[in-house]
């Protein structure tokens, strides 16, 4: 999981250093053919494999294959190629070739849209997997909050074993070469392979950090960049995870308050504080006696409600399922929302990137931070701690954090963030705006949704379209804040009937499956 600015007692991060100048490599032209994914086929997409070096310092050495997709422009007013990344790290991005259809006013049809599975992900070869049967992703796991010594020992043991399993993976050769800097160079290889003079790019969540790294490494190749849900590069990644624990706790309180405001639908009471108190009482009860045939324990319930801290899209659906469980004891709807992964590819790559992109503290520091933050912000803290715990024993060395800087970038960059985004905290967007003097920041005022552009908010979406069409942004504010305030993505209407399974707002410009792809990629960390 990713985030930005709260306070942390974490040890000072090692000084950031910019890596050496990227090695020069020109890939062979991809051989485009039919895709296997039906939605890509229906969109008229083409697919191929892009050959890149495993190690860019040895461009003539071993090669790996990056799975890429594209949907070509249909408007003669051609603007060039644009690549997209949905987030993660670890999220599959082949579906991003379909993003053009969501851009207002037909502007998307002026671009060739490229999606790709980053190295180690999905259809790229090799694909990283460590333990698809990882017990830390099962049902009725030991309590995240290790008040019992046996729970503490269990989580320490299984997370250590997961890291060890990664050292024995068939794709273990990737572990030393799966930094964000490597993925940025893969993006540059894609630009070269396509023959584009500059890279245009649309990145969500972690994809904003990938964009920042690319822009720092290849400032003269930056075209039109959109970053939605902006990660603070100065806090990647341990510090940002600590910050997240605070922000998600605040957002779940906002959600409980919303449930209380809609008591006529959910029947949970008219006090958000009381609903919150009932939630933690329920966690204690589930710790003693799990529900839903022994599958729904405190961890699983917390993981389901976590989505409400990320996005407003599913607030009604989650509310109905939670209310049903509270009032009847029937947890079937909740457990149906709990996504036990059958393939650990996303989790493996998530760890492989963030455990090595920057230094990670030891267990003593990790435990101290977790208990300190948990005391006031218990909703996510220990679950997030264990989710990232494989980094404590990761089999590949971490490097010093990459020094992101936009001082050499001349092209305007459009950034989007909501005020109370918990996954990439708003202070991080402000810090990134400062680091990139050519950027312009839209703020979804008061919103809690992560990476919510193209959800039907005209103020935001129309500027995205205008910028991609013209390359021009409004004048930047002289103040150290957002440059334009827009409405946030609104919560759905509270309704006694769930509106399908897609995380849609009424005016969402994206097809439900594409929005779900973004949601899954951004929570490949959960």
Residue, then its C-alpha position, 0 to 999 in steps of 0.5 A: x500500500x502507498x501513502x503520504x504525509x503524517x508524522x512518523x518516528x521512523x528512523x531517518x531515511x538514508x540520503x537519496x541518490x540519483x542513479x547513474x545515467x541510464x544505459x542506452x538500449x534500443x529494443x527490436x520492434x514489437x510484433x503486434x498480433x491478436x490479444x487473448x483477453x476478450x475485453x481487449x479483443x472487443x476494443x480492437x486492441x493489438x498485443x505484443x511482447x517487448x524485449x528489454x534487458x534484465x539489467x539495463x547496465x548490461x544491455x547486451x545481456x539476458x533479456x526479459x519480455x514485457x507484455x504490451x497492448x495498444x488501441x490505435x487512434x481513430x481521429x485523424x487529429x493524431x496526438x501521439x502515443x500515451x502509456x498508462x499504469x494503474x498502480x500497485x506496484x504489482x497491478x496488471x496494466x494491459x487493460x489500460x489500452x482501453x482508457x482512451x474511451x473514458x476521456x471526455x469530448x472524444x479526445x482519447x480517440x486522438x491517441x494510440x493508447x498503450x497498456x503494459x504489465x510491468x516486469x514480473x507482472x501478469x503476462x510479462x515473462x518471467x512472471x514472479x510468484x513466491x507462494x500462491x498458497x500464502x497463509x497470510x492471505x487465507x481465511x480466519x487468520x490469527x488476529x492482526x493485532x498481536x496482543x497474544x504472543x502466539x499471534x505475533x509469532x505466527x505472523x512473524x513466521x509466515x511473513x519470513x517464510x514468504x520472503x524465503x519462498x521468493x528467494x526460491x522462485x522460478x523468477x528469482x533473477x528478477x529480484x535484483x532488477x525490479x526497482x521502479x528505475x528498471x520499470x521507468x527504463x522499460x517505459x523508455x524502451x516502449x517509447x523507443x520501440x513505438x518511435x515516439x519523440x516523447x512519452x505521454x503518460x497517465x499514471x494512477x497511484x503508484x503509477x504517479x511515482x513511476x511517472x516521477x522517476x521516469x520524468x527525473x531520468x528522462x526529462x527531455x522525453x516528457x510529453x503530456x503527463x497526468x498523475x492521479x493519486x500522487x505519491x510523495x517520493x520523499x516518503x517511499x515506502x516505509x514512511x508512507x505506509x506508516x502515514x497511511x495507517x493514520x489516514x485510513x483510520x480517519x477515513x473509516x470514521x468518515x464512513x461510519x459517520x455516513x452510515x449513521x447519517x443514513x440510518x433509515x437505510x442501514x439501521x445501525x444507529x445515528x451516531x458514527x462514534x457508536x457504530x465505530x465502537x460497535x465495530x471494535x466490539x465485533x472484532x473482539x467477538x469474531x476473534x473468539x468465534x469467527x462467522x460465515x462457517x469459520x471464514x470471517x474473522x476480525x482480519x477478514x472483516x477489516x479487509x472488506x471495510x478497508x475498501x470504504x477507506x479507499x473509495x466511495x464507490x462501494x459505500x452502499x454495497x458494503x454498508x448493506x452487507x455490514x448491516x446485514x451481518x450486525x443485525x442477523x449474523x449472516x456474514x455471507x455477503x461480507x465474505x463474498x467481498x473478501x478477495x482471497x487471492x488464488x495467485x500471489x503475483x501482485x503481492x510478490x511484485x508489490x514486495x519485490x519493488x517496495x522492499x528494494x526501492x528504498x531502505x527498510x527498518x528492522x523489526x524493533x523500529x517496525x514494532x515500535x511504530x506499529x504500537x505507537x500508531x495503533x494506540x490512536x489509529x487502530x483500524x489498519x495499522x497492524x494489518x498494514x504492518x504484517x502486509x509489508x512484513x516480508x520486507x524485513x527478511x527480503x532476499x534482495x538488497x534494498x537500494x538508496x531511495x531515488x532522488x526525484x526532481x522535476x527541475x529539468x522538466x519543462x513540459x506541463x504536468x497535470x496532477x489530481x488528488x482528493x483532500x482526504x485520500x488515505x492511500x496517497x495523502x494530499x500533503x504528498x501531492x503538494x510536496x510533489x507539486x513543489x518538486x515539479x515546478x511545471x506541474x498543476x494540481x487539481x484538488x477534489x475538495x474534501x473527498x476521500x477517494x483515491x485516484x478518482x479521475x474520470x469518475x464524471x466530475x466535469x471540473x476535473x475530467x474536462x481539464x484532463x481532456x483539454x490538457x491532453x488535447x492542447x498540452x496547455x494548463x491554466x496558470x499555476x498559483x503562486x501559493x503552496x497549495x492546489x491550483x484548482x479546487x473541484x468537487x470530489x467524487x460523491x458517495x453513492x445514494x444510500x439504497x436498500x438494494x445493492x446496485x450490482x457489483x461494479x464500483x460505479x458512480x452514476x456518471x463514471x466515465x469508465x466501464x465497470x470492469x476498467x474501474x475495477x482493474x484500477x481498484x484491484x491494481x491499487x490494492x494489490x497491496x491489500 
